[in-house]
Amino acid sequence: MILEELKNRDKFTTTEYELVKFVLNAPSEVIHMNQEELAQAAYVSPSAISRFVQKVGCRNYGDFKIRLAKELEAVNGKIVDYNRPFEAGASIKEIAEGIYSSDVGGLKACLDQLDEKTIRAVVKELLSCKRIDLFGAGATISTAAFFAEYMARIGYRTQIHDNSARMYITVEKGDFKIIISHSGKPRPLVELAQHLKKQDAKILLITGNPASPMIQYADYCLFTSSDEDLAVTNKIGLFSSRISISFILSILYSCVFNENYDKNMKRLEETGQLQTKEF
């Protein structure tokens, strides 16, 4: 528990302890601050905050805020179990509120740890690529479908591959591969990543698992951060992870669109009649 660790004075340097005191005195304020705001408020450098959050076992500042917020929710008796966001016999309103909290939590987590540098690099790859191949397992395939369709509408060759086709994929110059897996562990996808890397493919991995074996094969990684437990297999539904993946893909599509905004708007206007017929 982060709050318990912060009470261990001997664990921190003098500078870090000033930050510890600030967090302990105003944790509800800290979860709404970005890294620069906290640095100014606690009179420390942003780099000191980066070292501090890693010392308490967090991947980055966004991860720290998520865990801190979750502990505060637990203390206040309002914690939401993202694996099972509603109990047996729940009313319609309780079910709706549980799913809403799960989805909002997934979106907030992604936004808090948004890696803009990696997104810029991935968008650059997408803008220049000749073909986009998407791979996933189970529900991630349907989540990726909208991205493939939207990218196709602004002129990109996109394809989603099913299980039987994965190991027969060949890499051509100008390809960009996107592998999506919240758990980051399915063996067929790990083997696929290894297979693609041997062909010098450019690979983006979207996962919620910072220890995924696929990371070693990926050129870029973007992390979902839903609070779904990777070890829990009997989830009611993949609510938070699904919305997190969808959010990341929406950001990538929108950034690509924005690079040639007028051209892409014209393209959509030209195909508007076709799109209208679909609804």
N, C-alpha and C positions, 0 to 999 in steps of 0.2 A: 504494500500500500504506500503510495507516494506521501500522503500526509504523515504517516508513521515514520518513514525514512527521513523526512525533513526535520524531525525532532531529534535526530542523532547529530548533535553538535560536532562531534569529533570527525565526522565524515567529510566536512566541508572546509574550504579555505576561508580566510577572513572575508575576501570579496564575495565568495559564494554565500557566506552566512548572512550578509546584508540582503542578498536576494531571497534567501530562505525566509528571513523575518518578514519581508514584504509579502511573500506568497502566503505565509501562515496568517498574517494579519488581514489580508484581503483576498482570499482565494476566489470569491465570487466575482471580483472585479478582474482578476488575472485571466479567467477563462474567456473574457470578452476583449482582451488586449492582443494585438499582434506583437511580434518579437521586438520591434523597434519601440513601440509604446511602453512595453515593460522595461526595456533597457533604460529609457528616459526616466520612468517613474521610480526605478530602484537605483538609479545612478550607477549602472554598470554598462559594459559594452555588449552588443549583440553576440559577439563571439564568446563572451563569458556565459551567456545564457545557453548557447549551443553546448558548451562543455558541461554545464550544470545539468541540463536535462538528460544528457547521455549518462552522467554519473548516477542518476536515479533510475536508470534502466529504460529510458525512452529513446525511440528512434530519432526523433527530431522535436522541435518545439510544438508542431501541430499535434503530434502523438501525445506529448506531455499535457496539453490542454484537454485533449479528449479524455485521457485517463483521470485527470484531476476533476473534470466535470462529472465523470461517472461516479467517482467517489463522493462528491458532494451530493449527487442525486441519491446515492445509497444512504448517506447520513440523513437526508431529509425524507427518506421513505418513498422516493419517486422514481427509482431506477426502473428502466424498461429492459426486459430480457429480449434482445433482438432475435434470439433463436426461437423463442416462443412468446410473441408479443401479446398474447391473450390467453386466459385460462379457460378450462372447460366450463361450459355454461355461461360464458360471457354474453352480454347483451350486444345488439348491433352497434350501439354507440361505443361500447367498450372495445369491440373488435376494431372499429374504425379508428378510434383514438390510438390503439396499440400499433396499428399499421402506419398511421400518420407519424407517430413518434419514431418508429423504426426508420421510415423513409427520410424524415427530416434529419435524424441522427446521422444517417449515411451521407447525406448531402453536406451536412455541416463538417463532418470529418474530412471529406474530400477537399472541401474548400479551405479548411484550416491548414492542410498540408500540401496544398497545390504547388507542384514543382514547375514553376514557370520556365526555368532554363531548359528542362527536358521537353516540355511542351513546345517551346520554340524550335528546338532541334527536330522533333518529330514532325511538326508542321512543315518545316523546310524539306524534309524527306518526302512527305506526302505531295507537296507541290511539284516536285520534280520526278516522281515515280511514274512508271508506265502501267503498273498493275498493282492492285492491293488484294492480298489474300488474307482472309480472316479464319481463324481456327478457334474452336472452343469445345466444351462438353456440356451436354444437357441444356439447361436453361440459358446459358450464355450465347448459344447459337441464335435463339430467337431475339435476345437482347441486342445482338450485333446486327440483326437484319435491317433495322432502320438506318443504321450508319451506312451499310452497303448501298441501300436504296438512295439515300440522300447524296452520297458521293457520286453515284452513277448519274444522278440528275444534273450534276454540274460538270459532267464530262469525264469522270474517272472510271476506269475498268475495275470493277470490284467483284469478288466472288467469295462465297462462304463454302467451306469444304466440310463434308460429312466424314464420319469415322473411316469408312472404307477407302476414301481417297487420300487420306493424310500421307501415308508412307510412299505414295507414288508422285508426290509433288516434286517438280523440278524447279530450279531457280534460274530465271533469266535476268539479264542485265536490266536494271530499272525496276525490279520487283521490290515490294515492301510487304513484309509479313507481320501480321498482328495476331498474337496468341493471347487468349483471354481465359483466365482461370482464377477464381477467387481463392481457392485452396492452394493453387500452385503446385499440386502434387499428382494429378492423374498420370499414370505411367505412360499411356499413349501420347499425351502431350509433351511429356519430358523427352520421350524418344523422338518425337517430331522436332522439337527444338534442337536436339542434338543433330538430327538428320539435316535440317535446314542450315545449321551453322557450318557443317562440313562442306556445304555448297556456297559458303560465303554470303549467305542471305543477310539482308538487313532486317532485324527483328525488333519489334516492340512487344514487351510483355506487360499485360495489365493484370495485376494480382493483388490479393490482400495478404499475401504471405511473404514477409521479408527474408524468410529462410528457404524460399522455393529453390529447388535444384535447377530450375530453368533460368534463373538469373544469370548464371555463368555463361549461358549461350546468347543472352539478349544484348543488343546494342543499347537499348533504352528500356527503362522500367518506370511505369506509373502505378502508384499504389492506391487501391481502394482501401478504405479504413472504416468499414461498417461496424462494428463491435460484435459481429457474429463470430462465435467460437469455431475455429477451423476444425476442432476435434469433435464437435457435435454433429452426429450423422442424422439424427431424427428431428431436424428442424421442421417447424410447421410449414415454412416457405422461405424462399431466398429473397425476402423483402428488401432488407437493407443493402445486401451485396448487389442485388440486381439494380437498384436505383443508383448505387455508386458507380457501377460499370457504365450504365446509360449516361450518367452525368459526364464522365470522362470522355466518352465517345462524342457526346454532344459538343463539348468544348473543342475537341479536335476538329470536328466538322465545321463548327462556327468560325474557328480561327483560319482554316483553309478558305472558307467562303469569304471572309473579311479581307484576305489578301488581294482578291480580285472582285471586290464587292459589286461594282457597276456591271462588269461583264457577267457575273453569276446571276445578278438580278435580271438582266436581259434574257439570259438563258432560261430562267424560271418563268419569265413572262411569256416566252415563246412556247413553252411546254405547258402553260397554265391550263389550257383547255383540256389536255389529257389528264392532268392532275385533278381537275374539277370533276371529271367523269368518274373518278375512283371513289369519290365520297358521295 
